[in-house]
Amino acid sequence: MFGIIRPCRHRMSEGMAASWVAHLCGLCLALRDGHGQVARIATNYDGLIISVLVEAQTAADGGQQRRTAGPCPLRGMRTAPVATGEGARLAAAVSLVLASAKMRDHVEDRDGAYARRPVAAAARGVARRWDRAGARTGEDLGFDTAVLVDAIGRQGAIEAAVGPGTPLLAVTEPTETATAAAFAHTAVLAGRPGNKAPLEEAGRLFGRLAHLLDAVEDLAEDTRTGAWNPLTATGTGLAEARRLCDDALHGIRLALRDTDFADSASGRLTHVLLVHELGRSVDRVFGGGSCAHPAHREAQAADGAATGIAVHDSGIQAGGFQPGGVQASGNPFGPNPYAPNPPGSPADPGQSPYAPGGPGIPGGFPPPPGPPRRRGLLAGCLVFTGLFCTCQMCCATHENPWSRERKEPWCDDCDCDGCDGCCDCCNCCNGCDGCDGCDCGCDC
């Protein structure tokens, strides 16, 4: 999976995260059902936005088309409702065509394994099949994928003519044209022609962002290997690239304000993805962003204590921990009273009512039970084998086979930047009622 928008499930409400996964799995299954198992590798985080936009513009009484999908290793072998309908099929068609273009680009640049002739020949064959498959699906939906193919085909000639002083936006134009056409057709499928112009503008700016962020991410590697990069080819600095990205973000926000969304839940998801998460993607690529997970915060707090860098909204200030903030254990409510030698325990001055052997929680309630018993070596190995063979260790929250502690999946790439307070804009858009001090400029 690839894409510039990578939302963290810890930043979303439970319902919104479930909806996002429904569209992601819906795109994956639409690729499988329409184009075969191999086509599923074209699943990407950005393509599902097409499906979300179609649903958001469809009337609420019939907008959310769902079906229950079977167990999948990427969902921890659980079933789940997934999005269906024209939105998922359009997203699949667009993803196939764009993935085929990306594959051809790798072949032309002789990147990695694509430098080998057998691999390059196989990749060209797959790209041709995906172009034809995407065109067939697009034709069924009234969408001419030739717009995408033509725009992508012009990219090579444009890049060949680029030199120092060439406007950077001249290089991003083909990508802008392709994404603008895809975004605009969601209004056609939803029967809302009034949304076509603002969504076309949002798509154009989204394509610009995708191209610029990809260029910034690849800049160091391209400089090391001598590969072509639009920033170095045009002589554009990172400050100017960031300014263009910020302008595009502002334009997308304004375009979404002019878009009429019929389904409020999907409309909020669209806003979160294209305003908040896209902004976080820009911050991440340009070196900003942090994570709100306790494990990540411990490392972040340790770095802050060592370097003196202040960490906002976490209770950690320059110079180390402060009372009321995140403690060394990552617990924002203070140390665990049931941990070994808690404050006030027999190993500590004084006697705590929460310590082992104490009277329990005030009010006569007994303390909660201790941690579950550890598994033996053989039992733990059997559990490990089951979790590993079903991909749950890699792709789902799971228990440690021996200690039974809850663990995040190995491939979890959280980039959330600390949505703690009720005033945070993304929480506001998730339905929080106390959005005091929200300065994001949105109408959430």
N, C-alpha and C positions, 0 to 999 in steps of 0.2 A: 504494500500500500504506500502511496506517496501523495503529497499535497502540501500546500502551505498552511492550511487551517488544520490544526491538530488539537481539538478541544480536550480538556481533561475532565473526566467524569466527576471529579471532586469539586469542580466549579459549577456544575449544573445541578438543578433539582432532580429528584429521582424520575419524575415524569418526562422532563426535557431530555435527560440522558437516554432514557428508554426510546424516545422518539428519534433521537439522533442515531442510535444503534439500529432502529427499525429501517431507517433510510439507507444506512450503510449496508446492512444485510440484504435489503431489497435490491440495491444496485448489484451486489455480488450475485444474487440468485437470478436476476434478470439477465446478466451476462451468461450465466450457466445455461439457463433455460433456452435462451435465444441463440447462443453461439458456441456452446460446448464448454467443457470443464476448463480447458486451457485459457479461455477468454477471461476467467475469473481473476487472473493476475493483473488485469487492467483495472481492477477495483481501486478506487482512490478516494481520499477524503474530500477533495474539492468537487469531484463529479456528483456527489450526493446532494450538493446544493441545488442542482437542477431539479431533482425530485422534491426537495423541500419547497422550492419556489412554486412548483405546480400545485402542491397540496395547500400551500398558504393562500393561494388565489382562488381555490375552489370553495364552494359553499360549505359551511360547517356540517350540514346535515348529510352530505355525501362526500366530503373532502377526504377524510382519512380512510383510505382503502388499505386494509390489513389482512394478512392471512398468517396462520401459525406455521412456522418453519420447524423442521425436525432438529434434533440435536446436532451441534456443530462444535468441533474442538476449540474454535476461537471464542466460543461462548461458554467454555467449560462444560461441553456436552449437555447443554440445556436447550430446550425449545424456547422460541421467542416469537412475538408478532413482528412481521416484516412488512414494509411498504410494497404495494403492488400498483399496477395501473400504468397509465401513459407517462407519468413523471419518471418512474423507475426505468421504463424502456427508453425514453429520451436520454436520460442520464447514461444508460448503457451504450447507446449509439455514439454519443459525444465522447465518452471515455475510450471507446474502441478506436475511434478515428484519431484522437489526440495521442493515445498510447502508441498507435502505429507510427505516427510522426516522430514521437520521441525515440522509438526503436530505430527508425531510419537515420535519425540524427546521430545516434550512437554508432551506427554502422559507418556513416560518412566520416565521423571523427576518429574511428578506429579505437574506441574506448575499451580498455580491458580485454575481455574475452572476444569482443566484437572485432578485434584486430585479426583473428583467425578466420581464414576463408570459409571453412565449413560452417562455423557459427554465424558469420555474416550472411552467407547464402540462406541458411535456415531462417534467420531473422527477417530477411527481405521477403521470404515466402509468407511468413506469419503476418507481416505488415500488410502485404497485398490482400490476404484473406480478411483481415480485420477491416480494411478499407471497404471492401465489398459488403461485408456483413453489416457494418455501420450504415452504409448507404441504403441497404434494404430496409433496415429498421427505421431509419429516418424517413424514407419514402412512405412507409406505412403511417407515419405520424405527421406527414405533410412538411417535413423538415429536409431541406436540401443540404446534405453534408458536403456538397461540392464547395460551398462557401468556406468550410473549414479546410478542405484539401487545398483549395486555391490560395487561401491565406498562408497556410503552412508552406506551400510550394514556393511562395515569393520570399520566404525568409532567407534562403541561401543567397539569392541574388542581392538582397538588401545588405546582408552582412559583408558580401564581397566588395561592395561599393563604399563601405564605411571607412572613414579616416578620422584623424584628430580634428576636432571642431564640428563633426557631424552631430546634429541634435540626437540625444539619446532616445527621444520618443519616436524617431524615425525607425529605430531598430525594433521597438516594442509594438509597432503598428499592426503587423500581421496577427500577433497574439491577441491584441485588443479587438480586432475585427472578428476573430473566431469566437471568442467568449461573448462578445456583444450579441452575435447572432443566436447563440445557444440560450442566453438569458432572455432575449426578446421572444423567442418561440415559446417559452413557458407561458407567456400571456396569451398566446394564440391557443395553446392547448386548454387553458383554463377558461377561455371565452371572455377575456377581459382586455379588449384592444386598447383601452385607455392606459393600461400598465406597460404597453410595449415600449414607449419612448423612455420612461425612467429606468426600466429594467435594462434596456439596451445601453444606456449610459452607465448603469451600475456594472454591467458585464464588461464594458470597455475598460473601465477603471480597474476592475478585478483582474483582467488580463494584463494590464500594465503592471499591477502589483506582482502578479505571479512571475512575470518575466524579470522584473527588477530584483525581486528577492532571490530568485534562482541565480542571477548574475552575482549578487553580493555573497551568497553562500559559496559559490564556486570560485570566487576571486583569488583566494590564497592558493588553492590547488592549481588553478589555471596559470597563475603567475609562476608557480614552481615548475610546471611542466611546459610552459610556453604555449598553452592552448589559447584559442581565441576567446575573448571575453568582451562583452559590449562596453563595460566600464573602461577598460584599458584601451580598447580600440578607438573610442570616442574621446578619451582623455577626461572622463567625468569622475569627479571625486566622490567619496562616500557622503560628504555633507550634501551635495546636490542630489544624490540618489535618495537620501533620506527625506529631503524636502519634497521630491516628487512623490515618494510613498505617502507622506503625510497629506499632501494635496489630494491624492487619490482616495485616501481614507475619508477625508472630509466630503469629497464628491459622492462617494458611495452612501454616506449617511444622509446627504441631502436627497439623493435619488430615491432612497427607501422611504423617506418622508412623503414623497409624491406618489408612492405606490399604494394601491388599495388592496389590502389583504382581507379576505373573507373569513379565514380561519384564524382565530386569535392565538391559539397555541402554536401553530406552525408559523404564524407571523412573528411571535416572540423568538422562536428558534431561529428564524431567518435573521432577525435583528442581532441576536447573540453571535451567530456565526460570522455575519458580514460586517458587524461593527466592532464588537468587543474582541472576539477571538481573532479576527483579522488584524486588529490593532496589536494584540499580543504577539502575533506572528512577526509583525514588523519589529517590535521591541526585541524579540528573541534573536532574529537574524542580525540586528544591529548591536547585539551585545547586552540587551536589557532582559528583564524578567527573572523571576525566581519561583519557588514552589512553596505551597502551603502545607504539604504533607509533613507530619512530625519528623520522619526520618530525614527528609531533605532539610528541614528547618534546623535540625541539630547541627548538620554540617555547615549550613549557612550561618548559624549563630556562632559556631566555633571560628569560622573564618572572620566573622565580624568582630569577635572578641580579640582575635589575633591582630587584625589590621586596623581596628578602630573605626570601621565603616558602620554607620548607623543603618539599621534595618527598620523600615517603617511598618506600622500596624502590627507589630509582633511583640511589643513590650521589650525589645532588645535595642538598646541605645549604644552609642559609641562608648567603648570601654568595657563591654560585657553585659551580663544579665542585670535586669532591674526587677524589683519586686512587682509582682502582678503580671509579668510577662511569661514567655515560654521558658520553662525550666530546662535543666540539662536532660531530663527525661523526655522532653517534647510535650509534656502535659501542661496545657495553659491554665489548669486549675491548681497547680502546685504539685508537690511530690506525692507519690502513691502511699497512702497510709498503711497499705497491706504489704508493701515491699519489705524486704529484709532490713531490719534496723531502721524503721521509719523514725522521723523526729518524735522524741518523747518515749521511744520504746526502751526496754531495759538496757539496750546498748547505748542509749542516749539519755542525757539527764532528764529526769522526770518520768512520769508514767502516762502514756497516751491511752485514752479509752478505745482507740482503734487498733492498738497493738495486740498481737497474739497474747491471749490470757487476760486481756482487759475486759471491761464490762460490755463491750460492744458499742454499737452506734447509739447515741443519745436517744432515749425514747424506748429502750428495751429491745430494739431489733438486733438480732445477731449479725455479726459481720458476714459478708458474702463468702461463699465457699472459695477455697484456694484454687490455684491453677490445676487443670486436668493432669492426670498422671502421665508421665512420659511412656511412650511405647518402647518395647524391647527392641533389640537390634534386628531380629528376624522380622517381627511384625512391621517395624518401620521400613525395612527394605521392601517388603511386599506392598505397603502403601505407596512408597516412592515409585515403584515400578508401575503401579496403576495410574498414579498422577502423571508420570512422565509419558506413558504410552497414550494417554488421552489428551495430551498437550495442556493439561490444566496448570502445570507448573510454569509453563511458558506464557499462557494466555489468560489465566483466570486467577482470582484471589483464592488462596488455598491455605491449608494447614501445613506446618512443617511436619513431615512424616514421623519424626521422633519426639519433638518437644510439644507438638500440637499448637504452636504459636501461629497466629494469622500472618500470612506473608503476601506481599504484592507479587504479581506475575513478573517473571524474569524480563519480559519484553515491554514492561510498562515504562513508557517514556513520558512522564508527566512534566509539563512545562508551566503549570499553573503558578500564578504570581501573587498568591496570598489573598484570597477572597474571604476574609474573616468577618468583617463587620457587616451589619445590616445596611450600612450606607453604601456598600460597594455596588457599583452600577450593575454588574452581572447578576448579583443577588436580587437587585431591584427588578430586573427584567424577568427573574424567575418567580416573581409573584410576591416578593417581600414588600410589606407595607411600610416602611419607615425609611424612605430613601432621602433622609435629610443630608444635605451637603453633596449630593450627586452633581458633579461638574462635567459630566461627559457630554452634555449638550444634546442628549437624545430624549425621546418622548416615551421612555419605557415606564 
